[in-house]
């Protein structure tokens, strides 16, 4: 698990460049964030060992909100949606928002970062 506290964007090794861009937006607006701070177990084997979990990309403590960015292939989006449904079943008090590719592109466009995103 990689846990990093906000405003340390350059010190964090993000899994995808979209996460780094999102962190920069949060930093710009002074929103505290944590990168992949928690893993939520979703499926256990017969011995009680976790065999599947979900690690949201960001946690925004001021909003008590987890953010998951999904900007990749449709097959990965389908899998993340399945995991998100399971997370909501098991942890109904956890607040989470998923940003799909279109949501993320609109966010980048709004903040003038669209050319960087289009280059990928």
GIFENGI-V866338 format. One record per backbone hydrogen bond with DSSP energy under -1.0 kcal/mol. CO is the residue of the C=O (numbers start at 0). NH is the residue of the N-H. Records with the same first field share a line. If there is no record, write none. Layout:
CO: NH ; NH
This chain:
3: 34
7: 10
15: 18 ; 19
16: 20
17: 21
18: 22
19: 23
20: 24
21: 25
22: 26
23: 27
24: 28
25: 30
26: 29
32: 5
33: 58
39: 53
42: 50 ; 51
44: 47
48: 44
51: 41 ; 42
53: 39
56: 35
57: 66
58: 33
59: 62 ; 64
64: 59
65: 96
66: 57
67: 98
72: 76
73: 77
74: 78
75: 79
76: 80
77: 81
78: 82
79: 83
80: 84
81: 85
82: 86
83: 87
84: 88
85: 89
86: 90
90: 93
94: 65
96: 67
98: 69
99: 103
100: 104
101: 105
102: 106
103: 107
104: 108
105: 109
106: 110
107: 112
108: 111
112: 116
113: 117
114: 118
116: 119
